């Protein structure tokens, strides 16, 4: 039996290496091989069952990366049942309680991804119950504390999810984010140099910042995102050449800049957004095929253009929006099968229409002013044509009506 277990554990370790190198399918093959060996042992010994559950958990994660929710959920439920069976023999073992809590949390994540919000909330509550019991036994165990904070974070996400309907409880969601933060800070106090602990603490502040954004509590949102950024900067300072930490720190900076625009602190917002953009541009230069970085850059160019317009500089807002427009058109042309991509054109066309209108309103009467109104009208028409879920139809219709009325006054653009 031990020979089968040891060989299976070797395959699990191989799978872990593949997973770290983003070789998802190879990792799945190694975890499947481990499960095959464990089944071949024809043993229900605790050591075999524990190894089987760990292999199932790992394979479930790979299923998730391949968007195969059914396979992921099946493996997770098998792992949960094994851990519960093991727990029945050792009902007060905190490590088994933590294993059960981890599994429930992962089940909750899959259920929220498949739209089962009630199931996700139930799973997270069950996981949290086990995690709290584990922490009560060993309050300074960093593994148990992290399991607790992840369940709090997951429950907060589920309770605040727009699809939760009658189950939405925004205050309980915030309470869970706060509990997650306290667990993260306890972990950080136990090991201030632990990278995972710092990252976890940053993510709890980010979750709270997003909660405040949804409630339009902008000063609190800025403060929470700033705390997240400070923690991420501390990691980057220790790992200055890490592309991962450069990227995550830049993302935290984007959230700060976006929230500052709502205060409004437009100068501060521009400073943060431009700093983040510089990082993404540098990262993209080293990884030009990275679609995520391209999407981030498009969003930042667009946001910078909008903040400039809001700051009374519509002329300066045109170039960033045109940059975003050009990059997005290239993406659309390169991926014509993606029907959702063109919808992202609407907000950019709309902002260009608003910029041209802003310039027109400042221009003296004459041909130049009318040319600007015609340009504004054409951009609003393109925004309307692009449509889709990303389009702010009310703003587009209002801007289009105004631009068309003004454009008709031009000799070069007679009324139709």
N, C-alpha and C positions, 0 to 999 in steps of 0.2 A: 504493500500500500504506500509506504513512504517513498519507494522508488517512483511510482506513478506520480505522486504529489510533487516530488522534487523536479521531475522532468517537466511537469505541467507548469511549475513555477518558473522554470527557465524560459518556457515559451511566453509566459506572461511578461517576464522582463524584456524579452525581445520585442514583444508588442509595445511595451512602454517606450522603448527606444524609437521604434517606428512612429509612435504617436508624437513624440517630441520633435521628430523630423518632418511632421505633417504628412507621413506616408500612411494615410488612413486605411486604404484597402489592405496593405501589407500587415498593419496592426490588427485588423479584423481577422485576417487569416491566422495569425499567431495566437490570438485569443481563442479562436475556434478550435485550433489544434490543442490548446491547453484543456478546453472543455471536453474534447474528444478523449484525451488521455485520462482525465478524471472520471469520465463515464466508464471507460474501459476497466478501471480499477474495481468496479462493482462493489464499492464501499461507501457507507454512509458515515464513516468516521468523521469526527468533528474537524480534523485537520483537512480532510478532503472537501467537506462541505464549505469550510471557510475559503479555501482556494477556489472552489467552484463559484462562490458568490462574488469574489473579487474579479474573476475573469468575466463574469456576466456584467458587472458594473462597468468594466473597461470597454467591453464590446458594445454595451448600450451607448456609451459616449461616442463611439465611432459611427454607430447607426445614426445618431443625432447629427453628426457632421455631414452625413450623406442625405439628410432630410428624410430618413426612413423612420418615422415616428412609431409605427406599429412594431417594428423590430426592437426599437429602443425600449418601448414600454413593456414588451413581453419579457425582455431580459431583466429589466429593473424589477418587475413584479416577482420573477423567479428568485432574484437575489434577495428581495425583501422577505419572501417566505422562508428562505434558508436562514437568514439572520434571525428571524423571529423564532424559528425552530431551535437554533443554537441558544437563543436567549432563554428559552423555556428551561434549559438545563442550568443556566447561570443567570437567573432573573435580575440580579443586582450588579452584574458586570458592566461597568461604565463604558468600556470599550465596545461591547456589543450594542449597548444603547446608542452610542455614537454612530456605529455602522448602520443601525436601523434608521437613525435620523438622517444620515447622508442619503440613504436610499429613498426615503420618503421625499426628501427635498428634490432629488433628481426626477422622481415620478411627478412631483408638482410642476417642475419645469416643462416636462414633455406635455403634460395636460394643458398647461397654459398656451403652449405652442399650437395645440390642436383645437383650441377654443373651448376647452372644458374648464371654465373658470371655477365652477363649484368644486369639481374634483381637485383642482390645483390648490384651492384654499384648504380643503379637507386634508390633503396630503401634507401641506406645509404645517398645519396645526398638529397633526400626528407626529411629524418630524420634530417640531419644536418641543413637544411634550417630552420626547425621549432625550433630546439635546439638553434640556434644562435639568433632567434627572442626572445625566452624566456629569454636568458641571457642578451640581450639588455635591457629588461624591468627590470630585477633584477640581476645585474652582480655579486652579492655576494651570490646568492642562491646556496647552495652546491648541491642540487638535480639537478638543471638546469645545473650546471657546469659538473656534472658527466654524465648527459645525453649527453652533448656536446662531452665530451672526448670519450665516448663509441662509438658514431657515427663516430668520427674521426678515432678511432682505427679500427672500422669495415671497413670503406672506405679504409684505408691504406692497410688492409689485402686483400681486394678484388682487389684493383688496382695492387698489387704486386703478386697476385696469378698466379702460372705457367699456370693454365688453362684459364686465362683471354685472352690469345691470343693477338689480335690486340688492346685490351682494356688496356693492361698492360702499366702503366705509373709509373716507379719506383721513379722518382723524386717527383711526386705528392703523392705517397705513403709515402715517407719520410716526406714531408711537413705536411701530415695529422698526422703522428706520433708525429711530433714536436708540432703541435697545441694541440694534446691530452696531451702531456707532460706539456704544459703551463697551460692548464685547470686543470690538476692534481695538479700542483704546486700552483696554485691559491687556490684550495680547501685546500691544505695542509697548506698554510699560514693562512687561515681562522680558521683552527682547527688542530694544529700540533699533537694533541693527538688522532686524529680520525684514527682508524685502517684501515677503508676502504680507506681513503684518502692516507695513506702511501702505502697500497697495490696497489692502482691504479697508483700512481707515479712510483712504482717499475715496474709494468707491461709495462708502456710506455717506460721506459728505456730498458726493455728486448726486446720489439718490435723493437726499434731502433738498439739494438745490433745485432739482427737477420738480420736486413736489411743490416748492415755493413758486417756481415758474408757473405751474399749472394753476395756482391760486392767485397769480399776479402779485405776489408779495416780493417785489423786485429787490428792495434792500437786503432782505434775508436771503434771497436767491444769490445775489452777488457775494454776500459774506460766505455762504456755504460753498459756492464754486471756488472762491478765493482760497478757502481752507484746503479744498481738494487740490488745487493747483500748487499750493505751498508744499504739500506732501509729495506730489509727483515731481516737483522740482528738486526735492531732497534726494529722490531716487536717481534722477538724471545727473545730479552733481556727482554722485558716486559712480555713475556709469555713463560718462559723457559721450561715448561713441556708440552707445546702444540705440539702434534704429527704433526698437520697441519703445524705449522710454522717451525718446525724442517725440515719437508719434503720440503716445498717450498724454504726455505733458502738453503738447500742442492742442490736443482735443480738449483738455481741461481749460486751456487758455481761451479756446473758442467759446466755451460755455460762459466764462467770465465776460468776454467781450459782448456776447449776445445779450446777456442780462443787463449789462451796463447801458446798452442802447435804450433799454426800456425805462431807465431811471428818470429822465435821460441824462446820461453822461456820454455824449457822442464823441468827444475828443478821446476820452478814456477807452471807449469801445473801439474806435479806429486803431488806437495804439495796440490793443490786445489782438484784434483780428489780423492786423498786418504782421505782427510778430509770429502768429500762428501760421499765416500763409507762407512766410519766409521759410519756416521749417518744412512745411509740406512740399514746397517747390524744390527744396534741396533733396528731400527724400525721394521725390518723383524723378529727379534727375538721375538718381542711382537705380531706380526701379520703374522705368517708364511704362511698363505693361501692367502696373498695379492699378486696377480699376477703382479700388477703394480710395487710393490717393487722388486719382483723377476726379472722382465724385466730390471729395473733400475740397479740392481746389476750386471746382466749379461753384460750390456753395459759398466758399469764402469770397471769391471775386464778386459774386452776386450780392452778398451781405455788405461788403465794403462799399459797393456802388449804392446800395440803399441807404446806408448810414450817411454817406456823403450827401445824398439828396435830402435826407432829413435834416442835415446840418446846414441847409440853405445853399448847397453847392451842386445844383443839378448838372451843370456842365461837367464837373469833375466826376460825377457818378456815371456818365455815359461809358467811358473807356473800360472800367471794370466790368460793367454789365456786358459790353460787347465781347470782352475776353471770355466771360462765362458762356456767352451765347455761342461763340466759335468753338469752344471746347466741347460743349454739349452737342452741337451739330455733328462734330466728328464722331462722338460716341454713338449717336443715332445712326449715322451712315455705316458705321462699322458693325452695328448690331441691329439690323433691320427687322429681325424676328422678335425683338423685345418691344412689345406694343405699349409698355408703360413709360418708356424713356421719353417719347415726344411730349408727354404731358408736362414734363418738367420745363419745357420751353415757355409755357404760359407765364409763369411768374417773372421770367427775365424780360419777355416782350412787354409785360405790364409795367415793369420798372423803367424800361427804356421809354415807354410812352409817357410815364409820369415825369421823367427827366426832361424830355423834349417839351412837355407842357410847361414845366417850371421855367425853362429858358424862354419860352414864348411869352409867358406872362411878364418877364422882366425886359423883354425886347421892346424898343419903340415901334410904333405902328409903321407898317411898310412891308415890303416883300420878304425880308428876312424873318419877320415875325410870322407871316403866313406860311413860309416854308417850314418853320419849326412846328406849327400846328398841323401841317400836312404830315410831317414825319411822326408826330405824336399819334395822329389818327391811324396811320399805317401800322404802327407798332401795336396799338390797341386792337386793331382788326386781326393782326396775327395772333395776339394773345387769345382773343375770342375763338379764333379758328383752332388753335391748339387745344383749348378746353381741357377736359380731364379733371381729376380730383384735386390737382394742384392749383387750379385756377380760382382766383377770388372774383367770382362773377359780378358781385355788386360793384367792386372797385373798377373792374374792366368796363362794365356797362356805363357807369357814370363818367369815367374818363373818355370813353369813346364818344358818348353823346356830346360832351363839351368840345372835344377836338373836332368832331364833324361839323358842329355849328360854327366854330371859329374858322375852320378850313374853307367852308362854303363862302366866306366873305372875301376870299382871295380871288383876284381876276384869273390867276392861273389854275384855280380849282373851282369852277362854276358849280352851282347847285345842280344836282341831278333830279 
